Each structure stands twice: as structure tokens, then as C-alpha cells.
Amino acid sequence: MMNGCVIKQKAIIMWTTDPPERDAKLANDALKKSKKGVNNLKIVIEIACATSPQHLMAVRRAYCSLYDCSLEEDILSHVSSLSLRKLLVGLVSSYRYDEEAVDLVTADSEASSLHEAIQTKKLDEDHVLWILCTRNVHQLRASFECYKKKYGNTIDKDIKSSGNGDLQNLVRVAVSCIDLPEEHFAVVIKESVAGLGTDEDSLTRAIVARAEIDMVRVKEQYHLLYKCSLEADVIDDTSGDYKDFLMTLLGKGI
């Protein structure tokens, strides 16, 4: 565990940094760490799938300004798997329609396409990635709902059952960030405080990222999933000024 003053300082810097620049730096750091573990790439997917199209565009501009290359170029430099490259580049390059527009016929058809891809373990097929990377979130949620009605399971459960490879795991992150981001970040926070020690980087990132977006819903989902309050778990797992700072972000005086 890092020194408490250092932890608090890192948290404050993350909070006060302009959000697009903050996420550009997080994405760059995640890509640099990706060879140590593909799980680091989940951060890139969070930025691509759990934020607005306008924010993602701003992150890409900030990335170019900070690193003299595009986010897409750095994905190609740091990620060796072709299927993961296709998924990540497609997600970060997306500019989704930002209004609610749903075609139920399309939702039904694309639910079938997604089911076939999962059953045949071909999640990296171009038409599957096209669905995940271009459709607006409301259309995708309709497709996920159609999937559940047609096949009896959630798309997340079927992807998990189809295998535990890197592509399956990252597609599940994309689906969760698109379908129910508040639940996704509730899980991230729980995992950061569970067990011995605390993953301060993940805890800080999740709370900072959602503090002014949907923290009320994150806390509601946390209670539904774990039958306890998010605030209580954070208090139990942190201390001092760092704890006080996180509690402020969780709803006291933002």
C-alpha cells in the first residue's frame, strides 16, 4: 500500500485534471501496462464505452496533444493480438449517435447475430465488431434485451460460458459498460476494496470517473449487488485525508 499522503495527492491530481486529459493519461498508462496483463486494457474500454461520444472525441484530441500520436496508433504499438486490436481500435474510434433511437427489428436481427458469434466463438468477426462499435447505446441495450428474451440468458452470461479468453473478457467489459455502466463501476469499486489491502488506483479511478456522472446510481447498484452501502465499505478500507476526500466525492460537498 502506498503512503497515505501520496495516495491522497494522486487522487486530488486525478480529480482536478481536465477530464479528457485525465482519461488520455489513464489510457496511455493502461496501454503501457498491457503487456503485464490484458486486464489493464479494461480502462481503455471504460473510457470508450462508459462515456459520451463528445467526451471520447475530447480524449482522443487530448491524447494526440499529450503524446504526439493517436490513441489508435498506440493501441497498435502496445497490443499484439489482432482480435484485441480490432476491438479496441473500433471502440475508441467510434462516434455513436447520442440520441435515443431504437429499431426493434434491427435489435432482434442483431441479437441473433451476436448469439451466433458467441456460440461459434467468433466474436472478432467484422460484423460483430461493427455492431458493438457503431450502434448507439440505446440500440445496443435493445439488442441485449432481445437477446435475453430469445435465448434465456443475458449476453454477458453466454459470453462468459463460451470461454475465458482475453477477447471474451474484454467484450464482456464493453457490454457491461454499454448496458449498465453504474453496475460495472459498482463491481470495480467492490473488487478494489475486497480482500486484503486496497487497490487505491482502481478505487480512485472509479469514484473520480463517476462522481459527477452517475454516482447516485452506482451507489444504488452497489447496495443491490452487495447488500451494504458503498460508503461504508470505502470507510472500512481507507483512512485519513484520503478517506475524507473520497467521501466528499461520494456526495458530500461536490
C-alpha positions as CSV (number, residue, x, y, z in Angstrom):
1,M,0.0,0.0,0.0
2,M,1.3,3.4,-0.9
3,N,1.9,6.2,1.7
4,G,-1.3,7.9,2.6
5,C,-0.2,11.4,1.6
6,V,0.9,10.1,-1.8
7,I,-2.4,8.3,-2.3
8,K,-4.3,11.5,-1.4
9,Q,-2.1,13.6,-3.7
10,K,-2.6,11.2,-6.6
11,A,-6.4,11.3,-6.0
12,I,-6.5,15.1,-5.9
13,I,-4.5,15.4,-9.1
14,M,-6.8,13.0,-10.9
15,W,-9.8,14.9,-9.7
16,T,-8.5,18.3,-10.7
17,T,-7.1,17.3,-14.1
18,D,-9.3,18.2,-17.0
19,P,-11.4,15.0,-17.6
20,P,-10.3,14.4,-21.3
21,E,-6.6,14.9,-20.3
22,R,-7.1,12.6,-17.3
23,D,-8.6,9.9,-19.4
24,A,-5.9,10.2,-22.0
25,K,-3.3,9.7,-19.4
26,L,-5.1,6.8,-17.9
27,A,-5.4,5.2,-21.4
28,N,-1.7,5.7,-22.1
29,D,-0.7,4.2,-18.7
30,A,-3.1,1.3,-19.3
31,L,-1.6,0.6,-22.7
32,K,2.0,0.7,-21.4
33,K,1.0,-1.9,-18.7
34,S,-1.0,-4.1,-21.0
35,K,1.9,-6.5,-21.6
36,K,2.0,-7.2,-17.9
37,G,-1.7,-8.2,-18.1
38,V,-4.6,-7.7,-20.5
39,N,-6.8,-6.7,-17.7
40,N,-5.2,-3.2,-17.9
41,L,-7.0,-2.7,-21.2
42,K,-10.3,-2.6,-19.4
43,I,-9.6,1.0,-18.6
44,V,-9.4,1.9,-22.3
45,I,-12.8,0.1,-22.8
46,E,-14.3,2.0,-19.9
47,I,-13.3,5.3,-21.4
48,A,-14.6,4.3,-24.9
49,C,-17.9,2.7,-23.8
50,A,-19.0,4.4,-20.5
51,T,-18.7,8.0,-21.6
52,S,-20.4,10.2,-24.1
53,P,-19.3,10.4,-27.7
54,Q,-18.3,14.0,-27.2
55,H,-16.0,13.1,-24.2
56,L,-14.4,10.3,-26.2
57,M,-13.6,12.7,-29.0
58,A,-12.1,15.1,-26.5
59,V,-10.0,12.3,-25.0
60,R,-8.6,11.4,-28.5
61,R,-7.7,15.0,-29.1
62,A,-6.0,15.3,-25.7
63,Y,-4.1,12.1,-26.4
64,C,-2.7,13.4,-29.6
65,S,-1.7,16.6,-27.9
66,L,0.0,14.8,-25.0
67,Y,1.8,12.0,-26.8
68,D,2.2,13.2,-30.4
69,C,0.4,10.2,-31.8
70,S,-3.2,9.0,-31.8
71,L,-4.7,6.6,-29.3
72,E,-5.3,4.2,-32.1
73,E,-1.6,4.2,-33.1
74,D,-0.6,3.4,-29.5
75,I,-3.1,0.6,-29.4
76,L,-1.4,-0.9,-32.4
77,S,2.0,-0.4,-30.8
78,H,1.2,-2.0,-27.5
79,V,-1.4,-4.7,-28.3
80,S,-0.1,-7.7,-30.2
81,S,-3.3,-9.7,-30.6
82,L,-5.1,-8.9,-33.8
83,S,-8.5,-9.6,-32.4
84,L,-8.0,-7.3,-29.4
85,R,-6.6,-4.6,-31.7
86,K,-9.7,-4.7,-33.9
87,L,-11.9,-4.5,-30.8
88,L,-10.1,-1.6,-29.1
89,V,-9.5,0.5,-32.3
90,G,-13.1,0.0,-33.2
91,L,-14.3,1.1,-29.8
92,V,-12.1,4.2,-29.4
93,S,-12.7,5.3,-33.0
94,S,-16.5,5.2,-32.6
95,Y,-18.7,8.2,-32.7
96,R,-22.0,6.9,-31.7
97,Y,-25.3,8.7,-32.3
98,D,-26.0,10.4,-29.0
99,E,-29.8,10.5,-29.0
100,E,-32.3,7.7,-28.2
101,A,-33.1,5.9,-31.4
102,V,-34.1,2.3,-31.4
103,D,-35.2,0.0,-34.3
104,L,-36.7,-3.2,-32.8
105,V,-36.4,-5.2,-36.0
106,T,-32.7,-4.4,-36.1
107,A,-32.4,-5.2,-32.4
108,D,-33.9,-8.6,-33.0
109,S,-31.7,-9.3,-36.0
110,E,-28.5,-8.2,-34.3
111,A,-29.3,-10.2,-31.2
112,S,-29.3,-13.3,-33.4
113,S,-26.0,-12.2,-35.0
114,L,-24.5,-11.8,-31.6
115,H,-25.8,-15.2,-30.4
116,E,-24.3,-17.0,-33.4
117,A,-21.0,-15.3,-32.9
118,I,-20.9,-16.3,-29.2
119,Q,-21.9,-19.9,-30.0
120,T,-19.3,-20.2,-32.7
121,K,-16.7,-18.3,-30.7
122,K,-16.2,-15.7,-33.5
123,L,-16.6,-12.5,-31.5
124,D,-13.8,-10.9,-33.6
125,E,-15.9,-11.2,-36.8
126,D,-16.2,-7.8,-38.6
127,H,-20.0,-7.7,-38.5
128,V,-20.0,-8.4,-34.7
129,L,-17.4,-5.6,-34.0
130,W,-19.4,-3.3,-36.3
131,I,-22.5,-3.8,-34.1
132,L,-20.6,-3.2,-30.8
133,C,-18.6,-0.3,-32.1
134,T,-21.1,1.7,-34.1
135,R,-24.6,1.3,-32.7
136,N,-25.9,3.9,-30.3
137,V,-26.2,2.7,-26.7
138,H,-30.0,2.6,-26.7
139,Q,-30.0,0.4,-29.8
140,L,-27.4,-1.9,-28.2
141,R,-29.4,-2.1,-25.0
142,A,-32.5,-3.1,-27.0
143,S,-30.4,-5.8,-28.8
144,F,-29.2,-7.1,-25.4
145,E,-32.7,-7.2,-24.1
146,C,-33.9,-9.0,-27.2
147,Y,-31.0,-11.5,-26.7
148,K,-32.2,-12.3,-23.2
149,K,-35.8,-12.8,-24.3
150,K,-34.9,-15.0,-27.2
151,Y,-32.2,-17.1,-25.6
152,G,-33.0,-17.1,-21.9
153,N,-29.6,-15.8,-20.7
154,T,-28.0,-12.4,-20.7
155,I,-25.4,-11.8,-23.4
156,D,-22.8,-11.4,-20.6
157,K,-23.6,-14.8,-19.2
158,D,-23.4,-16.5,-22.6
159,I,-20.1,-14.8,-23.4
160,K,-18.7,-16.0,-20.1
161,S,-19.8,-19.5,-20.7
162,S,-18.2,-19.5,-24.2
163,G,-14.7,-19.2,-22.8
164,N,-12.3,-17.3,-20.6
165,G,-10.0,-15.8,-23.3
166,D,-8.8,-12.3,-23.4
167,L,-11.3,-11.3,-26.2
168,Q,-14.3,-12.8,-24.4
169,N,-13.3,-10.9,-21.2
170,L,-12.8,-7.6,-22.9
171,V,-16.1,-7.9,-24.9
172,R,-17.8,-8.6,-21.6
173,V,-16.4,-5.3,-20.2
174,A,-17.6,-3.4,-23.3
175,V,-21.1,-5.0,-22.9
176,S,-21.3,-4.1,-19.2
177,C,-20.1,-0.5,-19.8
178,I,-22.7,0.0,-22.5
179,D,-25.6,-1.8,-20.9
180,L,-25.3,-0.8,-17.3
181,P,-22.3,1.3,-16.5
182,E,-23.4,2.0,-12.9
183,E,-23.3,-1.7,-12.2
184,H,-19.9,-2.0,-13.9
185,F,-18.3,0.6,-11.7
186,A,-20.0,-0.8,-8.6
187,V,-18.2,-4.0,-9.3
188,V,-14.9,-2.2,-9.9
189,I,-15.2,-0.5,-6.5
190,K,-16.1,-3.7,-4.7
191,E,-13.2,-5.5,-6.2
192,S,-10.8,-2.7,-5.3
193,V,-11.7,-3.0,-1.6
194,A,-12.3,-6.7,-1.3
195,G,-9.8,-9.0,0.4
196,L,-6.5,-8.0,2.0
197,G,-5.3,-4.5,1.0
198,T,-6.8,-1.9,-1.2
199,D,-6.4,-1.2,-4.9
200,E,-6.2,2.5,-4.5
201,D,-5.7,3.2,-8.2
202,S,-8.9,1.4,-9.2
203,L,-10.9,2.8,-6.3
204,T,-9.8,6.4,-7.0
205,R,-10.3,6.0,-10.8
206,A,-13.8,4.6,-10.4
207,I,-15.0,7.2,-7.9
208,V,-13.4,10.1,-9.7
209,A,-14.8,9.0,-13.1
210,R,-18.4,8.7,-12.0
211,A,-18.6,11.4,-9.2
212,E,-20.3,13.9,-11.5
213,I,-22.0,11.4,-13.9
214,D,-24.0,8.7,-12.1
215,M,-22.6,8.1,-8.6
216,V,-26.1,8.0,-7.1
217,R,-26.9,5.1,-9.4
218,V,-23.6,3.5,-8.7
219,K,-24.3,3.5,-5.0
220,E,-27.8,2.1,-5.6
221,Q,-26.4,-0.7,-7.7
222,Y,-23.7,-1.4,-5.1
223,H,-26.4,-1.8,-2.4
224,L,-28.4,-4.1,-4.7
225,L,-25.4,-6.3,-5.5
226,Y,-23.7,-6.5,-2.1
227,K,-26.5,-5.6,0.4
228,C,-24.3,-3.0,2.0
229,S,-23.5,0.7,1.4
230,L,-20.7,1.7,-0.9
231,E,-19.7,4.5,1.6
232,A,-19.4,2.0,4.5
233,D,-17.1,-0.2,2.5
234,V,-14.9,2.7,1.5
235,I,-14.7,4.0,5.0
236,D,-13.7,0.5,6.3
237,D,-11.0,0.2,3.7
238,T,-9.4,3.7,3.7
239,S,-8.2,6.2,6.3
240,G,-7.2,9.7,6.9
241,D,-7.4,12.5,4.4
242,Y,-7.7,10.0,1.5
243,K,-10.9,8.6,3.1
244,D,-12.2,12.1,3.7
245,F,-11.5,13.1,0.1
246,L,-13.3,10.1,-1.4
247,M,-16.3,10.6,0.9
248,T,-16.5,14.2,-0.4
249,L,-16.6,12.8,-4.0
250,L,-19.2,10.3,-2.9
251,G,-21.7,13.0,-2.2
252,K,-20.7,15.5,0.5
253,G,-19.9,18.9,-0.9
254,I,-19.2,18.2,-4.6
